[in-house]
Structure formats: C-alpha cells, structure tokens
Amino acid sequence: MATLCGNLHAANAVYKGEQSRRIGIMGGTFNPIHVGHTEMAQKAYDALALDEVLFIPVGNPPHKPGVFVASAEDRLEMVRRATAGKGHFVINTMELRREGYTYSVDTLHALYKEYPEGT
C-alpha cells in the first residue's frame, strides 16, 4: 500500500512538473530483523528506482498480544546493525516514540506530512 501511494504521489508530482523523491517504506516488528527484510527492501529499492527505503520499527504492535516482543531499544539496535553501511536504508523511529498501539495508517499519514515531496 505504501509503495502504491508513493508511486501515485510521484506520478502526480511528475505530471505537475515537480521534483519528487521516491521513498519506500519497510515497517515491521523486526523481532528480529532478518535477511528477508533487508533483501525485500533492496529488491524494492532496485526495481522501483527508489531514492531511499525507510525502516520503521513498530512501537507497540496491536496484532501481537501475548507474544514476546523484544524491547524497542533492542529491536532498534538490530535494525541499526542490519542496515549499517547501506546509505539508502534510513531508520525512522516515529513509531517507537508514539504512545499506545501503533497503526500503519497513522504512520502513513505522519510520513505524508514529514515527506511531502514523496512517500
């Protein structure tokens, strides 16, 4: 969904003659992050000619009640280590800073405001 929104936004910006950044979104609990996450992000980056891919660790996932989830600090550190040395992978901690459950729709709205030139 995020990629589709990004492509529509980018297409609209091109139509208006504006410069748009192409930003992919890779969100997840990352409990733990693994090669599947980074490979999928890399393939999207390459296939869609993205400028960057945002890795957004979920704060408090509503869909995992009763499931052990490592601390936000530990999951963030795992994401840092998995994306180290890949300048086109950018970590965004907005969900980790949010109180209560974190929902993708709220994150997409916040990203659209934070990156009006393209998400």
Secondary structure, 3 states (H helix, E strand, C coil): CHHHHHHHHHHHHHHHCCCCCCEEEEEECCCCCCHHHHHHHHHHHHHCCCCEEEEEECCCCCCCCCCCCCCHHHHHHHHHHHHCCCCCEEECCHHHHCCCCCCHHHHHHHHHHHCCCCC
